[in-house]
Amino acid sequence: MQEIRKQLICFLEKNSSTIIESWKQKAFISQTDVNEERVIKNGIKMYEVVKLKLEKSLSEEDVREFAYNVSTERTEAKINIEDFVQNVNVGRSEIINFVLNSGLPIGKYPNIIEEINTVFDQFTYFGIQKYTEIKEEQLQEKNELIDQTHKERLKILGQMSSSFVHEFRNPLTSLLGFTKLLNNEYPSLKYIDIIEHELHQLNSRVTQFLHVSKKEIVSSEMKSNSLHELFEDLISFIYPSIVDGNVTLTNKIEFDIRVFANKDELRQVFLNILLNSIDALQKVKHTRKIDISCNILDGKAEIIISNNGPVIPKEVTDAIFEPFYTTKDLGTGIGLYVCRNIIEKYNGEIRCVSDDSLTSFFIKIPI
């Protein structure tokens, strides 16, 4: 056996240039590869590694170190892992073919072929392992950069919001006040209810930006709130949108369920989801429905707002609570982000589940 190994190593040494040249002809080397010369040198080194394996002077750690170095270099050259694996397998095939055609009685010693395969398997495994590790690190760096970009955008948005808040809020407050006076003095005046509704909508949008900027001191008054009454008030408030959207809305929340929170903040969360639901339902032809219900689970009220609108893809439901993500042409992408921040402030949670029959928002708040 030992004599066969010596003869085989001698055969490989005599034919080294032929083996390497044959491998070069079949290997894939990108024209954009700045380290093309290194690819050839690595091929020669791999050939030497196989010889060391046959001489029984190669450890698994030696293979790992070599594979890590090659994989790091290939990653820096921005070469696909598929090309890397293909070239390794081409090298494996070339060496095994030459060994089998050496004229030596290799068939009597199958362990030799097995050892060659083992070293190539180890090299491929360690190479892919390192390649994956490097790519994950690069992805993490990109994600951190994206997160930092989001923070910068939020910071800029905060600076913008704080600069115009008083200039914008003061006349808006005056308009809301005079609208109420007109409504009281001239209750039959046409369109005043529509004007008041739109002003409240505008005020709600401004508040969303203020939540994101965190520059405005938002009222933190906490008190016990009846969820049923809160939704009844909201339904009355958005009644024009419900009628205009031809939507049937049902409030199934029991009268005795109460949560301790800031009413205006809860109102903003539920209002945002209800208006989004009404918008989504405009895309369907069948009967449009919104159902509001509530379950008590582990000391929390789980409010469920469901609509029978179009299904939301999984990748979208995973992203809709992120800042600036929107599927609307004129959306800001901050509505649901603000909703999440408010609910999480109360140690609650919010999520969206969508299938072919229903799209549901689940909001958990401590009772």
C-alpha positions in Angstrom: 0.0 0.0 0.0 2.8 2.4 1.0 4.6 1.6 -2.2 1.5 2.3 -4.3 1.2 5.7 -2.6 4.9 6.6 -3.4 4.4 5.6 -7.1 1.2 7.6 -7.3 2.8 10.7 -5.8 5.7 10.3 -8.2 3.2 10.0 -11.1 1.3 13.2 -10.0 4.6 15.1 -9.7 5.6 14.1 -13.2 2.3 15.2 -14.7 1.7 18.2 -12.5 1.9 20.8 -15.3 -0.5 18.7 -17.5 -3.0 18.4 -14.6 -2.9 22.1 -13.8 -3.2 23.1 -17.4 -6.2 20.8 -17.9 -7.8 22.3 -14.8 -7.2 25.8 -16.1 -8.9 25.0 -19.4 -12.1 23.8 -17.6 -12.2 26.2 -14.6 -14.3 29.3 -14.6 -12.2 32.4 -14.1 -14.1 35.7 -14.4 -12.7 38.4 -16.7 -13.3 40.9 -14.0 -11.4 38.9 -11.4 -8.6 41.2 -10.2 -6.9 38.2 -8.5 -6.8 35.9 -11.6 -3.2 35.0 -10.9 -4.2 33.9 -7.3 -6.8 31.5 -8.7 -4.1 29.7 -10.6 -1.8 29.7 -7.6 -4.6 28.3 -5.5 -5.2 25.5 -8.0 -1.5 24.6 -7.7 -1.7 24.8 -3.9 -4.8 22.5 -3.9 -2.8 20.0 -6.0 0.0 20.1 -3.4 -2.6 19.6 -0.6 -3.8 16.4 -2.3 -0.2 15.1 -2.4 0.3 15.9 1.3 -2.9 14.0 2.0 -1.5 11.0 0.2 1.7 11.3 2.1 -0.3 11.2 5.4 1.2 14.6 6.4 -1.9 16.8 6.3 -4.3 17.5 9.1 -7.9 18.8 9.0 -6.7 22.1 10.5 -4.3 22.5 7.6 -7.2 22.1 5.2 -9.3 24.6 7.2 -6.6 27.2 7.2 -6.1 26.9 3.5 -9.8 27.0 2.7 -10.3 30.1 4.9 -7.6 32.0 3.2 -8.9 31.1 -0.3 -12.5 31.9 0.6 -11.5 35.3 2.1 -9.6 36.1 -1.0 -12.4 35.0 -3.3 -14.9 37.1 -1.3 -12.7 40.2 -1.6 -12.6 39.6 -5.4 -16.5 39.5 -5.3 -16.7 36.1 -6.9 -19.9 34.1 -6.5 -19.7 31.0 -4.2 -21.0 28.9 -7.1 -17.9 29.7 -9.2 -15.7 28.8 -6.2 -17.4 25.4 -5.7 -17.4 24.7 -9.4 -13.6 25.2 -9.7 -13.0 23.0 -6.7 -15.1 20.2 -8.2 -13.3 20.6 -11.5 -10.0 20.2 -9.7 -11.3 17.1 -7.9 -12.5 15.5 -11.2 -9.2 16.2 -12.9 -7.0 14.7 -10.2 -9.2 11.6 -9.8 -9.3 11.0 -13.5 -5.5 11.2 -13.7 -5.1 8.9 -10.7 -7.5 6.3 -12.3 -5.6 6.5 -15.6 -2.1 6.3 -14.0 -1.8 2.6 -14.8 -1.4 1.8 -11.2 -3.7 -0.8 -9.5 -5.7 1.9 -7.8 -8.8 -0.3 -7.9 -7.2 -2.5 -5.3 -6.9 0.5 -2.9 -10.2 2.3 -2.8 -9.1 4.2 0.3 -6.8 6.3 -1.9 -9.8 7.7 -3.9 -11.7 8.1 -0.7 -8.9 10.2 0.9 -8.8 12.4 -2.2 -12.5 13.0 -2.0 -12.3 13.6 1.7 -9.8 16.4 1.4 -11.9 18.1 -1.4 -15.0 17.7 0.8 -13.3 19.3 3.8 -11.9 22.1 1.6 -15.4 22.8 0.1 -17.1 22.7 3.5 -14.6 25.0 5.2 -14.6 27.4 2.2 -18.3 27.7 2.1 -18.4 28.1 5.9 -16.0 31.1 5.8 -17.7 32.6 2.7 -21.0 32.5 4.5 -19.5 34.0 7.7 -18.0 36.9 5.7 -21.2 37.5 3.8 -23.2 37.6 7.0 -20.8 40.1 8.5 -21.1 42.3 5.4 -24.9 42.0 5.6 -24.9 43.0 9.2 -22.8 46.0 8.4 -25.3 47.0 5.7 -28.2 46.6 8.1 -26.4 48.8 10.6 -25.9 51.4 7.9 -29.5 51.2 7.0 -30.6 51.5 10.6 -28.3 54.6 11.0 -29.8 56.1 7.8 -33.3 55.6 9.3 -32.1 57.3 12.5 -30.7 60.2 10.5 -34.0 60.6 8.6 -36.0 60.5 11.8 -33.7 63.2 13.2 -34.1 65.4 10.2 -37.8 64.8 10.3 -37.8 65.8 14.0 -36.0 69.0 13.2 -38.4 69.9 10.4 -41.4 69.0 12.5 -40.3 71.1 15.5 -39.6 74.1 13.3 -43.1 74.4 11.8 -45.2 72.9 14.5 -46.4 76.1 16.2 -46.7 78.0 13.0 -48.9 75.2 11.6 -50.7 74.2 14.8 -51.9 77.7 15.9 -54.0 78.5 12.9 -55.3 74.9 12.8 -56.5 75.2 16.4 -58.2 78.5 15.6 -60.0 77.0 12.6 -61.2 74.1 14.7 -62.4 76.5 17.4 -64.3 78.8 15.0 -65.8 75.7 13.3 -67.2 74.6 16.6 -68.7 78.1 17.2 -70.3 78.1 13.7 -71.7 74.6 14.4 -73.2 75.8 17.6 -74.6 79.1 16.3 -75.7 77.7 12.9 -76.4 74.0 13.4 -78.2 73.7 10.0 -75.3 75.3 8.1 -74.4 72.9 5.2 -71.0 71.3 5.0 -69.7 72.5 8.4 -69.6 68.9 9.7 -67.4 67.9 6.7 -65.1 70.8 7.3 -64.8 69.9 10.9 -64.1 66.3 10.1 -61.3 67.2 7.6 -59.7 69.6 10.1 -59.6 66.8 12.7 -58.0 64.5 10.1 -55.4 67.1 9.3 -54.8 67.6 13.0 -54.3 63.9 13.4 -51.7 63.8 10.6 -49.8 66.6 12.3 -49.8 64.7 15.6 -48.3 61.7 13.8 -45.3 63.8 12.7 -45.0 65.1 16.2 -44.9 61.6 17.7 -42.1 60.7 15.3 -40.1 63.9 15.9 -40.5 63.5 19.7 -40.1 67.3 19.9 -43.7 68.0 21.0 -44.6 67.3 24.6 -47.6 65.0 24.1 -50.2 64.9 26.9 -49.6 62.0 29.2 -52.8 62.1 31.1 -53.7 58.5 31.9 -57.2 57.3 32.9 -59.5 54.4 32.7 -61.1 54.1 29.2 -64.1 52.0 28.1 -63.0 50.4 24.8 -66.6 50.1 23.7 -67.3 53.8 24.2 -64.0 54.8 22.6 -64.8 52.9 19.5 -68.4 54.2 19.4 -67.0 57.8 19.5 -64.6 56.9 16.7 -67.3 55.3 14.6 -69.4 58.5 14.9 -66.3 60.6 14.1 -65.5 58.7 10.9 -69.1 58.1 9.9 -68.8 60.1 6.7 -65.9 58.0 5.6 -67.8 54.8 6.5 -70.8 55.9 4.4 -68.7 57.2 1.5 -66.8 53.9 1.4 -70.0 51.8 1.6 -68.6 49.9 4.6 -70.5 48.0 7.2 -68.8 48.4 10.6 -69.6 46.4 13.7 -68.4 47.1 17.3 -68.6 43.8 19.2 -66.5 44.9 22.2 -68.2 44.3 25.6 -69.2 47.4 27.7 -67.2 46.4 30.8 -63.7 46.1 29.2 -61.5 49.1 30.2 -57.9 50.0 29.7 -55.7 52.5 31.6 -54.0 54.7 29.0 -54.0 58.1 27.4 -57.3 58.4 25.5 -56.0 60.6 22.7 -53.1 58.2 22.0 -55.4 55.2 21.9 -57.8 57.1 19.7 -54.9 57.9 17.3 -54.0 54.2 17.0 -57.5 52.9 16.4 -58.4 55.8 14.1 -55.3 55.1 11.9 -56.1 51.4 11.6 -59.8 52.0 10.9 -59.1 54.6 8.1 -56.5 52.3 6.6 -59.1 49.5 6.6 -61.7 51.7 4.9 -59.1 52.6 2.2 -58.2 49.0 1.6 -61.8 47.9 1.2 -62.2 50.3 -1.7 -60.2 47.8 -3.8 -62.9 45.0 -3.5 -66.3 44.7 -5.2 -68.0 42.4 -2.6 -69.7 43.5 0.5 -67.2 45.5 2.6 -67.1 44.7 6.3 -65.0 45.8 9.3 -65.5 44.0 12.6 -64.1 45.2 16.0 -63.9 42.6 18.8 -61.9 42.1 22.0 -60.6 39.1 24.0 -59.1 39.1 27.4 -55.8 37.1 27.5 -53.3 37.0 30.4 -54.4 40.3 31.8 -54.4 42.1 28.5 -57.2 43.3 26.2 -56.6 41.9 22.7 -58.5 44.2 20.3 -59.0 42.8 16.9 -59.9 45.0 13.9 -60.6 42.9 10.9 -61.7 43.7 7.3 -62.5 41.5 4.4 -60.4 43.5 2.0 -57.5 42.2 -0.3 -54.8 40.0 1.2 -51.6 41.7 2.3 -48.5 39.7 1.3 -46.4 38.3 4.2 -43.4 40.5 3.3 -45.6 43.6 3.6 -47.1 42.6 6.9 -43.6 42.2 8.2 -42.6 45.7 7.2 -45.7 47.9 7.6 -44.8 49.0 11.1 -41.3 50.2 10.0 -40.8 54.0 9.6 -41.4 55.4 6.1 -42.7 52.1 4.7 -45.9 52.6 2.7 -47.8 50.9 0.0 -49.9 54.1 -0.8 -48.9 56.4 -3.6 -49.2 59.5 -1.3 -48.6 57.8 2.0 -46.0 59.0 4.5 -45.2 55.6 6.0 -45.3 56.9 9.6 -48.9 56.1 10.7 -48.5 52.5 11.7 -44.9 53.2 13.0 -46.4 55.7 15.4 -49.2 53.2 16.3 -46.5 50.6 17.3 -44.6 53.2 19.3 -47.7 54.1 21.3 -48.8 50.6 22.0 -45.3 49.4 23.0 -45.1 52.4 25.4 -48.0 50.7 27.3 -46.1 47.4 27.3 -48.5 46.2 24.6 -47.9 44.7 21.2 -49.4 45.1 17.7 -49.3 42.8 14.7 -51.0 42.2 11.4 -52.2 38.9 10.0 -53.7 38.6 6.5 -55.1 35.7 4.4 -57.6 35.3 1.6 -60.6 35.9 3.8 -59.5 38.5 6.4 -56.9 41.1 7.3 -56.7 41.5 11.0 -54.8 43.9 13.3 -54.2 42.5 16.8 -53.5 45.1 19.5 -52.8 43.9 23.0 -53.0 46.4 25.9 -52.9 45.7 29.7 -56.4 46.0 31.1 
